[in-house]
């Protein structure tokens, strides 16, 4: 009888270990998962692999979006503080931070050229409102702007599948056109624009992009 009890006890301990003692990674993943209430964009912010993420527009975040800043989310308050922006709220345990598009650097506005976002050719990066690409609804797309070129300014908008749309503006910030090509069919699409306050709404076929003046022209 003693031998039987010892065997049963050993089996019980082994079973407990198999059920709950060998899955710390799963438990950790559960605590670091992003809530479905947020539209999480990319694999790190401000750089790939970083702990925080860009956050797009949803019902939970619409009041936190700002045309002159990027909305970021962090699972840790410490990570949020490191971004250097303004903490604007918390949604389902995620701390939301409004991060200015680009920080002013020595030389801005002194005739020596606009500052560049580190590691890019852009003078500023942000998310802009976009819709219509392959039937997509309204959302937010990553964008970068290059200002004061010989012909004016252009904005690159990166779509969900990596496709880019380049929107052209003259030196005063007025919309000119899109960069199009026959190869991808964009040359046949109708191009247009309207104004809504201080924002240009540029359209390419059924696609729509909302570009704030401050992003095109700068501070």
C-alpha positions in Angstrom: 0.0 0.0 0.0 2.8 2.4 0.8 4.4 1.8 -2.6 1.1 2.6 -4.3 0.6 5.8 -2.4 4.1 6.9 -3.2 3.5 6.2 -6.9 0.2 8.2 -6.9 1.9 11.1 -5.2 4.7 11.2 -7.8 2.2 11.1 -10.6 0.2 14.0 -9.1 3.3 16.2 -8.7 4.4 15.4 -12.3 1.0 16.3 -13.7 0.9 19.6 -11.8 4.3 20.5 -13.2 3.2 19.7 -16.7 0.0 21.7 -16.4 1.3 24.8 -14.7 5.0 24.7 -14.1 6.4 24.8 -17.7 4.5 27.7 -19.3 6.1 30.9 -17.8 6.5 32.2 -21.3 2.8 31.8 -22.0 1.9 33.6 -18.8 4.3 36.4 -19.6 2.9 36.8 -23.1 -0.6 37.1 -21.6 0.5 40.0 -19.5 2.2 41.8 -22.4 -0.5 41.4 -25.0 -2.1 44.5 -26.5 -5.8 45.1 -26.0 -8.2 44.8 -28.9 -9.6 48.2 -28.1 -6.4 49.7 -29.6 -5.2 49.9 -33.2 -1.6 49.0 -32.7 0.7 49.9 -35.6 4.2 48.6 -36.4 6.6 46.6 -34.3 8.1 49.3 -32.1 8.2 53.0 -31.5 10.1 55.2 -32.1 12.3 52.4 -33.5 11.5 48.8 -34.6 11.9 46.5 -31.6 11.2 49.2 -29.0 8.7 48.4 -26.2 6.1 51.1 -27.2 3.9 51.1 -30.4 2.2 53.7 -32.6 -1.5 53.8 -31.9 -4.1 54.5 -34.7 -7.6 55.8 -34.5 -10.3 53.8 -32.7 -13.3 54.8 -30.7 -11.1 54.6 -27.6 -8.4 56.9 -28.9 -10.1 59.4 -31.2 -10.0 62.2 -28.6 -6.3 61.7 -28.1 -5.2 62.2 -31.7 -3.4 65.3 -32.8 -2.3 66.3 -36.3 1.0 67.7 -35.0 1.9 64.6 -32.9 2.1 60.8 -33.0 0.0 58.9 -30.5 2.0 56.1 -28.9 1.1 53.4 -26.4 3.3 51.7 -23.8 2.5 48.8 -21.6 4.8 50.2 -18.9 4.6 53.7 -17.4 8.4 53.8 -17.3 8.6 53.2 -21.0 6.0 55.9 -21.6 8.0 58.4 -19.6 11.1 57.7 -21.8 9.3 58.9 -24.9 9.5 62.5 -23.8 5.9 63.4 -24.9 2.8 64.2 -23.0 0.9 61.4 -21.3 -2.7 61.9 -22.3 -4.5 58.9 -20.9 -4.7 55.2 -20.3 -6.8 52.6 -22.1 -7.1 49.1 -20.9 -3.8 49.3 -19.0 -1.9 50.9 -21.9 -0.4 54.4 -21.2 -1.0 56.7 -24.2 1.6 59.4 -25.0 1.3 62.2 -27.5 4.8 62.7 -29.1 5.5 65.8 -31.2 6.3 65.0 -34.8 9.9 66.3 -34.5 11.8 68.1 -31.9 13.4 71.4 -32.9 17.1 71.3 -33.3 19.8 74.0 -33.7 19.6 75.4 -37.2 15.9 75.2 -37.6 14.6 78.5 -39.0 18.1 80.0 -39.2 18.6 79.5 -42.9 20.8 76.3 -42.4 18.0 73.9 -43.4 15.2 72.0 -41.7 16.1 69.4 -39.1 16.0 65.7 -40.1 14.5 62.8 -38.2 17.3 60.6 -37.1 18.0 57.7 -39.6 15.7 59.1 -42.3 15.7 61.8 -45.1 12.5 63.2 -43.6 12.2 66.6 -41.8 9.3 65.2 -39.8 7.3 62.0 -39.4 3.7 61.5 -38.2 0.5 59.6 -38.9 -2.1 61.1 -41.2 -5.7 60.1 -41.8 -6.1 57.9 -44.8 -8.8 55.8 -46.4 -9.9 54.1 -49.7 -6.8 52.1 -50.6 -8.1 48.7 -51.8 -11.4 49.6 -50.2 -9.9 50.3 -46.8 -12.0 52.3 -44.3 -10.8 55.4 -42.5 -7.6 54.9 -40.5 -4.1 56.3 -39.8 -1.1 55.9 -42.1 2.6 56.5 -41.4 3.9 59.6 -43.3 7.2 61.4 -43.7 7.8 64.9 -45.2 10.7 66.3 -47.1 10.5 70.1 -47.2 12.2 72.9 -49.2 13.4 70.8 -52.2 14.2 72.6 -55.5 10.6 72.1 -56.6 8.8 72.3 -53.3 7.8 69.7 -50.7 6.7 66.1 -50.9 4.9 63.8 -48.4 5.4 60.0 -48.5 2.4 58.1 -47.1 3.1 54.4 -46.4 0.1 52.1 -46.7 -0.7 48.9 -44.7 1.0 46.6 -47.3 4.1 48.8 -47.6 2.9 50.6 -50.8 3.8 54.3 -50.8 1.9 57.3 -52.1 3.9 60.4 -52.7 2.0 63.7 -52.6 3.6 66.8 -54.1 3.2 70.4 -52.9 4.7 73.7 -54.2 7.1 75.8 -52.1 4.2 77.7 -50.5 2.6 74.4 -49.3 -0.1 74.3 -52.0 -1.1 70.9 -53.3 0.2 70.0 -56.8 -0.3 66.4 -57.5 0.6 62.7 -56.7 3.5 60.9 -58.1 1.9 58.3 -60.4 3.0 55.5 -62.8 1.3 53.5 -65.5 2.8 50.3 -64.2 0.7 50.3 -61.0 -2.4 51.9 -62.6 -2.1 55.1 -60.6 -1.5 57.2 -63.8 -5.1 56.5 -64.8 -6.6 57.6 -61.5 -8.3 60.9 -61.1 -6.4 63.3 -58.9 -8.0 66.1 -56.8 -7.8 68.1 -53.6 -10.0 70.1 -51.3 -9.4 72.2 -48.2 -10.8 71.7 -44.7 -9.6 74.4 -42.5 -5.8 74.1 -42.2 -5.7 70.6 -43.9 -5.4 69.6 -47.5 -7.5 66.6 -48.4 -5.7 65.0 -51.4 -7.5 62.3 -53.4 -6.3 59.7 -55.8 -9.2 57.8 -57.3 -11.1 56.5 -54.3 -8.1 57.1 -52.0 -8.1 60.0 -49.6 -5.3 61.5 -47.5 -5.6 64.4 -45.0 -2.4 66.4 -44.7 -2.2 69.2 -42.2 -0.5 72.5 -43.2 1.9 72.3 -40.2 3.2 69.0 -41.5 3.9 70.3 -45.0 5.3 73.7 -44.1 6.7 73.2 -40.6 6.5 75.4 -37.6 
